[in-house]
Amino acid sequence: MANSDQTRRDFIKTTGATAGAAAFTSTLTAHAVHSGVDETLRVGLIGCGGRGTGAAKDALAADPQAKLVAVGDTFCDRAEGCLKELRLDEAFGSRVTVDEDHVFDDFDNYKKVTDACDVVILTTPPHFRPLHLAYAVKQGKHAFVEKPVAVDAPGVRSVLESCRLAKEKSLAVVSGLCWRYDSGVRETMRRILEEKAIGDIVAIESSYNAGTLWHRKPDPSWSRMEYQVRNWLYYTWLSGDHIMEQAVHSLDKTAWLMGDTHPVRAMAMGGRQQRTDPKYGHIYDHFTVFYEYPTGQRVYFTCRQQDKTTNHVDETVLGTAGQAEILRHRIVGSDGKKWRYRGPKPSMYRVEHQEMFQSIRDGKPINNGHYMCNSTMIGLMGRMAAYSGKTLTWDECFNSPERLGPSEYAWTDVPEPEVAIPGRQKSEAAEVAAT
């Protein structure tokens, strides 16, 4: 093994195994020059769709000493297309150093990518997240984990355990819940939570009301498994439904406002009104959820994916001394005083990776495990309550043994799931609630 490679491996081993190890200077390049240490971080990408390609771009743009060394996707065409796009980028294309034998496909691609890198980006359909993160932690790799982290309660519990082990191993686990890394949102939250700019929070009105997303036309050569995976948004076992896959961003902001505690119960409604064609699988196109917290505070949440309807994504926070709008970065006190954030707004998508890489180099790896699992579970709780038509408690949902998805992954004609009908939908949590 070359001396430079050995030095780099020692650097990764030290920063990934000992929190608070010898501090590095804030200027990474200068540190590398003075110490002679090769601080290159080898990045691997698992999941090469639009989000994965974007995350890889942000990671490479965030750190001049990061290089992409391996990519993997269930489908070879997706992996190759992603790689081609990344190589063409003038800003970092020279650091896309993926050899031909480091482009992996099929369901086991995650192991090969993880084994080849120091930092892994997990951006597959959410169903696979618990499995992939567990393997990354087992192999001692840092991970960027896209939202949501699971689609069912067993998956959330698995990710919680992986994050616990990651903390023991001093491995970074950074969440794709990107608003946590936005400057305007951070400052707005600080004023609300630390300075009590609106007094005590009484209730939160939250919404993620948007239009419809993409759909891939079927190919006669595809099995039903391939069709479902390629159109993963529309299958609950793969995406968690859009209340989790997309709207979890809004639920994460409400959780942040509530101190990252969890609600005690939820009542919900939802269904399919516009997106009823079987090609859209079996997910809903709208949800309304009422969350109750142990303090009596309430979160009133709506989300929808319907075209030609009013789009609105934000949180209105009602307090005893005013109110705030989180994404608009506005606060209005009951005394009439107004505040609005007008500071710098670097890309939150890039900041996620900048702070992750810096934490690795400083020997103080970030671990976002608690809040990314808590927020995912809040989304899951809303979905389970809506599908079942039952008022469900947190414990009933969190302890549910119900696992979504096939028992094995193969290119076969898997059955088409049925649309959930409230009052008829079978779920472990609903069964517990009925007894």
ChimeraX attribute file (.defattr): number of C-alpha atoms within 10 A of each C-alpha:
attribute: neighborCount
match mode: 1-to-1
recipient: residues
	/A:1	5
	/A:2	6
	/A:3	8
	/A:4	12
	/A:5	13
	/A:6	13
	/A:7	15
	/A:8	17
	/A:9	17
	/A:10	15
	/A:11	18
	/A:12	23
	/A:13	14
	/A:14	18
	/A:15	24
	/A:16	26
	/A:17	20
	/A:18	16
	/A:19	20
	/A:20	14
	/A:21	14
	/A:22	12
	/A:23	12
	/A:24	18
	/A:25	13
	/A:26	11
	/A:27	9
	/A:28	16
	/A:29	13
	/A:30	12
	/A:31	15
	/A:32	16
	/A:33	11
	/A:34	8
	/A:35	10
	/A:36	12
	/A:37	17
	/A:38	20
	/A:39	21
	/A:40	18
	/A:41	23
	/A:42	19
	/A:43	25
	/A:44	28
	/A:45	30
	/A:46	28
	/A:47	25
	/A:48	28
	/A:49	19
	/A:50	12
	/A:51	14
	/A:52	22
	/A:53	22
	/A:54	16
	/A:55	24
	/A:56	29
	/A:57	20
	/A:58	19
	/A:59	25
	/A:60	23
	/A:61	17
	/A:62	19
	/A:63	19
	/A:64	15
	/A:65	17
	/A:66	21
	/A:67	24
	/A:68	26
	/A:69	21
	/A:70	28
	/A:71	34
	/A:72	30
	/A:73	27
	/A:74	21
	/A:75	19
	/A:76	16
	/A:77	12
	/A:78	19
	/A:79	24
	/A:80	19
	/A:81	13
	/A:82	23
	/A:83	24
	/A:84	13
	/A:85	12
	/A:86	22
	/A:87	16
	/A:88	12
	/A:89	13
	/A:90	8
	/A:91	13
	/A:92	18
	/A:93	18
	/A:94	13
	/A:95	18
	/A:96	21
	/A:97	15
	/A:98	16
	/A:99	10
	/A:100	9
	/A:101	7
	/A:102	17
	/A:103	20
	/A:104	23
	/A:105	22
	/A:106	14
	/A:107	15
	/A:108	14
	/A:109	20
	/A:110	28
	/A:111	16
	/A:112	18
	/A:113	27
	/A:114	30
	/A:115	17
	/A:116	17
	/A:117	21
	/A:118	24
	/A:119	29
	/A:120	29
	/A:121	28
	/A:122	30
	/A:123	29
	/A:124	27
	/A:125	25
	/A:126	27
	/A:127	22
	/A:128	21
	/A:129	25
	/A:130	23
	/A:131	15
	/A:132	26
	/A:133	28
	/A:134	19
	/A:135	17
	/A:136	27
	/A:137	23
	/A:138	13
	/A:139	13
	/A:140	22
	/A:141	25
	/A:142	31
	/A:143	26
	/A:144	23
	/A:145	25
	/A:146	24
	/A:147	26
	/A:148	31
	/A:149	33
	/A:150	32
	/A:151	29
	/A:152	26
	/A:153	23
	/A:154	18
	/A:155	24
	/A:156	23
	/A:157	17
	/A:158	19
	/A:159	24
	/A:160	21
	/A:161	15
	/A:162	22
	/A:163	23
	/A:164	17
	/A:165	16
	/A:166	27
	/A:167	20
	/A:168	12
	/A:169	19
	/A:170	26
	/A:171	30
	/A:172	29
	/A:173	26
	/A:174	24
	/A:175	26
	/A:176	25
	/A:177	24
	/A:178	18
	/A:179	18
	/A:180	19
	/A:181	20
	/A:182	19
	/A:183	20
	/A:184	24
	/A:185	21
	/A:186	16
	/A:187	16
	/A:188	23
	/A:189	21
	/A:190	14
	/A:191	15
	/A:192	22
	/A:193	18
	/A:194	9
	/A:195	10
	/A:196	16
	/A:197	23
	/A:198	22
	/A:199	17
	/A:200	14
	/A:201	20
	/A:202	17
	/A:203	21
	/A:204	23
	/A:205	17
	/A:206	25
	/A:207	23
	/A:208	25
	/A:209	20
	/A:210	20
	/A:211	14
	/A:212	14
	/A:213	10
	/A:214	7
	/A:215	13
	/A:216	12
	/A:217	10
	/A:218	15
	/A:219	9
	/A:220	8
	/A:221	8
	/A:222	14
	/A:223	16
	/A:224	17
	/A:225	19
	/A:226	20
	/A:227	20
	/A:228	23
	/A:229	20
	/A:230	19
	/A:231	21
	/A:232	24
	/A:233	25
	/A:234	24
	/A:235	23
	/A:236	25
	/A:237	24
	/A:238	23
	/A:239	26
	/A:240	28
	/A:241	24
	/A:242	24
	/A:243	32
	/A:244	28
	/A:245	23
	/A:246	21
	/A:247	24
	/A:248	24
	/A:249	26
	/A:250	26
	/A:251	27
	/A:252	24
	/A:253	23
	/A:254	26
	/A:255	20
	/A:256	17
	/A:257	19
	/A:258	20
	/A:259	11
	/A:260	16
	/A:261	16
	/A:262	18
	/A:263	24
	/A:264	16
	/A:265	21
	/A:266	25
	/A:267	21
	/A:268	25
	/A:269	20
	/A:270	24
	/A:271	21
	/A:272	18
	/A:273	10
	/A:274	13
	/A:275	19
	/A:276	15
	/A:277	9
	/A:278	11
	/A:279	15
	/A:280	18
	/A:281	20
	/A:282	22
	/A:283	26
	/A:284	27
	/A:285	23
	/A:286	24
	/A:287	24
	/A:288	20
	/A:289	23
	/A:290	19
	/A:291	25
	/A:292	19
	/A:293	16
	/A:294	11
	/A:295	10
	/A:296	11
	/A:297	14
	/A:298	19
	/A:299	23
	/A:300	17
	/A:301	22
	/A:302	24
	/A:303	25
	/A:304	27
	/A:305	24
	/A:306	19
	/A:307	13
	/A:308	9
	/A:309	11
	/A:310	10
	/A:311	15
	/A:312	14
	/A:313	17
	/A:314	18
	/A:315	24
	/A:316	19
	/A:317	22
	/A:318	18
	/A:319	20
	/A:320	15
	/A:321	17
	/A:322	21
	/A:323	23
	/A:324	25
	/A:325	20
	/A:326	24
	/A:327	17
	/A:328	16
	/A:329	19
	/A:330	17
	/A:331	24
	/A:332	17
	/A:333	17
	/A:334	15
	/A:335	8
	/A:336	10
	/A:337	9
	/A:338	12
	/A:339	15
	/A:340	15
	/A:341	16
	/A:342	9
	/A:343	9
	/A:344	9
	/A:345	11
	/A:346	12
	/A:347	13
	/A:348	19
	/A:349	20
	/A:350	23
	/A:351	19
	/A:352	24
	/A:353	24
	/A:354	17
	/A:355	17
	/A:356	26
	/A:357	23
	/A:358	19
	/A:359	21
	/A:360	24
	/A:361	24
	/A:362	20
	/A:363	23
	/A:364	20
	/A:365	28
	/A:366	20
	/A:367	22
	/A:368	18
	/A:369	22
	/A:370	14
	/A:371	20
	/A:372	28
	/A:373	24
	/A:374	23
	/A:375	28
	/A:376	27
	/A:377	28
	/A:378	26
	/A:379	26
	/A:380	25
	/A:381	31
	/A:382	28
	/A:383	27
	/A:384	28
	/A:385	26
	/A:386	28
	/A:387	25
	/A:388	24
	/A:389	20
	/A:390	21
	/A:391	20
	/A:392	25
	/A:393	21
	/A:394	17
	/A:395	13
	/A:396	19
	/A:397	27
	/A:398	19
	/A:399	13
	/A:400	18
	/A:401	15
	/A:402	14
	/A:403	14
	/A:404	17
	/A:405	17
	/A:406	11
	/A:407	7
	/A:408	6
	/A:409	12
	/A:410	13
	/A:411	15
	/A:412	11
	/A:413	13
	/A:414	16
	/A:415	9
	/A:416	13
	/A:417	13
	/A:418	12
	/A:419	18
	/A:420	20
	/A:421	14
	/A:422	18
	/A:423	12
	/A:424	11
	/A:425	18
	/A:426	14
	/A:427	17
	/A:428	17
	/A:429	25
	/A:430	24
	/A:431	14
	/A:432	13
	/A:433	14
	/A:434	9
	/A:435	5
